[in-house]
Amino acid sequence: MANPWRTISRKLQRAFGIVVLFCIARFVAGFAAITLLDRDAVAWGWPLTIIVAVVCAICLGVALALRRAGPARNARTSRV
């Protein structure tokens, strides 16, 4: 009975980690927009949020594509 709970826990931790990384990326992008562009409206508006979300989605897609393109992992052979 503990195995389904571990699976749910891992998925929640992964989802929480992705949300936290998105928030950090959004904050850094906003700070960079304030610093480099000197425009507060651009830094905290919806367009920058959408841009950061699209960039995060593209990075996640590339990471998943590279993970699938790599060699198959076998649990028995990966442990040395």
WOLIN-V480943 format. One line per field, one symbol per residue. phi: phi as a letter, one per 30 degrees, with the letter a starting at -180 (. if undefined). psi: psi as a letter, one per 30 degrees, with the letter a starting at -180 (. if undefined). burial: b if it has 24 or more other C-alpha atoms within 12 Angstrom, else e. Layout:
# WOLIN-V480943
phi->???
psi->???
burial->???
This chain:
# WOLIN-V480943
phi->.dddddddddddddddddddddddddddddddddddchbddddcddedddddddddddddddddddddddddccdddddc
psi->ffeeeeeeeeeeeeeeeeeeeeeeeeeeeeeeeeeefhjeeeegleeeeeeeeeeeeeeeeeeeeeeeflkkkkeeffk.
burial->eeeeeeeeeeeeeeeeeeeeebeeebeebbeeeeeeeeeeeebeeeebbeebeeebeeeeeeeeeeeeeeeeeeeeeeee
